Amino acid sequence: MKKNGVILIAEDDETHFELIRRNLLRAGIHNEMVHLADGRRTLDYISRMSMQPKSERRNQECILLLDVCMPEMGGVEVLEKIKQDRQLSKIPVIMLTGVDDAHTIERCHNLGCSTYIVKPAKDTDFEVIVQEIGRFLSVVEIASIR
């Protein structure tokens, strides 16, 4: 992921957001990280970002870490709306959630999430997973939304 890319973290739990942010930093990721505390804000933010004229876009690359259980609009609905939009569908979406339900996992994959990761119960295990995500992000190329 390029240095000017943005990592959108859609997570309603402030503690989990901080844990994600801190461990991405530990993994060497120093991109801008935007905290979005509910599904509606997440969709609004992404929509506004894609509507900016190309010349005004600060960051054209983004990746979304998306929780399933969020207020206002759930993560599955956010994913569905993103993947239905021709321009937004290019955004890689990593479901990062405590929901370990086979139906939800299958639905997210069918909608087009990049991967589905279940948050482990122990914070130390969660930290390791987030650092692995960070290492992955440091080498992956992400398509721009244009």
For each residue, the residues with C-beta under 8 A, 3 or more apart:
1: 5 7 29 31 61 63 137 138 140 141 142
2: 5 61 142
3: 30 31
4: 31 58 59 60 61
5: 1 2 31 59 60 61 62 63 142
6: 31 32 33 34 59 61 62 63
7: 1 24 29 31 32 33 34 62 63 65 137
8: 33 34 36 42 45 46 62 63 64 65
9: 17 20 21 33 34 35 36 65
10: 36 38 39 42 64 65 66 67 70 75 78
11: 16 17 20 35 36 37 65 67 70 96
12: 37 38 67 69 70 71
13: 16 17 67
14: 17 18 37
15: 18 19
16: 11 13 19 20 67 119 126
17: 9 11 13 14 20 21 35 37
18: 14 15 21 22
19: 15 16 22 23 123 126 127 130
20: 9 11 16 17 23 24 65 96 130
21: 9 17 18 24 25 33 35
22: 18 19 25 26
23: 19 20 26 27 127 130 131 134
24: 7 20 21 27 29 33 130 131 133 134 137
25: 21 22 28 29 30
26: 22 23 127 131 134
27: 23 24 130 131 132 133 134 135 137 138
28: 25 134 135 138
29: 1 7 24 25 134 137 138
30: 3 25
31: 1 3 4 5 6 7 137
32: 6 7 59
33: 6 7 8 9 21 24
34: 6 7 8 9 45
35: 9 11 17 21
36: 8 9 10 11 41 42 45
37: 11 12 14 17 41 70 71
38: 10 12 41 42 70 71 72 73
39: 10 42 43 70 71 72 73 74 75 77 78
40: 43 44 72 73
41: 36 37 38 44 45 72
42: 8 10 36 38 39 45 46 64 66 70 73 78
43: 39 40 46 47 73 78 81 82
44: 40 41 47 48
45: 8 34 36 41 42 48 49
46: 8 42 43 49 50 62 64 82 88 91
47: 43 44 50 51 88
48: 44 45 51 52
49: 45 46 52 57 62 145
50: 46 47 85 87 88 145
51: 47 48
52: 48 49 56 57
53: 56 57
54: 57 60 146
55:
56: 52 53
57: 49 52 53 54 60
58: 4
59: 4 5 6 32 62
60: 4 5 54 57 144 145 146
61: 1 2 4 5 6 142 143 144 145
62: 5 6 7 8 46 49 59 91 142 145
63: 1 5 6 7 8 91 92 93 94 137 142
64: 8 10 42 46 82 91 92 93 94
65: 7 8 9 10 11 20 94 96 133
66: 10 42 75 78 79 93 94 95 96 97 113
67: 10 11 12 13 16 70 75 95 96 97 98
68: 74 75 76 95 97 98 99 104 108
69: 12 74 75 97 98 99
70: 10 11 12 37 38 39 42 67 73 74 75 78
71: 12 37 38 39
72: 38 39 40 41
73: 38 39 40 42 43 70 77 78
74: 39 68 69 70 77 78
75: 10 39 66 67 68 69 70 78 79 95 97
76: 68 79 80 104 107 108 111
77: 39 73 74 80 81
78: 10 39 42 43 66 70 73 74 75 81 82
79: 66 75 76 82 83 93 95 108 111 112 113
80: 76 77 83 84 111
81: 43 77 78 84 85 88
82: 43 46 64 78 79 85 88 89 91 93
83: 79 80 88 89 93 111 112
84: 80 81 89
85: 50 81 82 88 89
86: 89
87: 50 90 145 146
88: 46 47 50 81 82 83 85 91 145
89: 82 83 84 85 86 112
90: 87 143 144 145
91: 46 62 63 64 82 88 145
92: 63 64 114 140 142
93: 63 64 66 79 82 83 112 113 114
94: 63 64 65 66 113 114 115 116 117 133
95: 66 67 68 75 79 108 113 115 116 117
96: 11 20 65 66 67 117 119 133
97: 66 67 68 69 75 116 117 118 119
98: 67 68 69 118 119
99: 68 69 104 118
100: 105 118
101: 104 105
102: 105 106
103: 106 107
104: 68 76 99 101 107 108
105: 100 101 102 108 109 116
106: 102 103 109 110
107: 76 103 104 110 111
108: 68 76 79 95 104 105 111 113 116
109: 105 106 112 113 116
110: 106 107
111: 76 79 80 83 107 108
112: 79 83 89 93 109
113: 66 79 93 94 95 108 109 116
114: 92 93 94
115: 94 95
116: 94 95 97 105 108 109 113
117: 94 95 96 97 129 133
118: 97 98 99 100
119: 16 96 97 98 126 129
120: 125 126 129
121: 125
122: 125 126
123: 19 126 127
124: 127 128
125: 120 121 122 128 129
126: 16 19 119 120 122 123 129 130
127: 19 23 26 123 124 130 131
128: 124 125 131 132
129: 117 119 120 125 126 132 133
130: 19 20 23 24 27 126 127 133 134
131: 23 24 26 27 127 128 134 135
132: 27 128 129 135 136
133: 24 27 65 94 96 117 129 130 136 137
134: 23 24 26 27 28 29 130 131 137 138
135: 27 28 131 132 138 139
136: 132 133 139 140
137: 1 7 24 27 29 31 63 133 134 140
138: 1 27 28 29 134 135
139: 135 136
140: 1 92 136 137
141: 1
142: 1 2 5 61 62 63 92
143: 61 90
144: 60 61 90
145: 49 50 60 61 62 87 88 90 91
146: 54 60 87
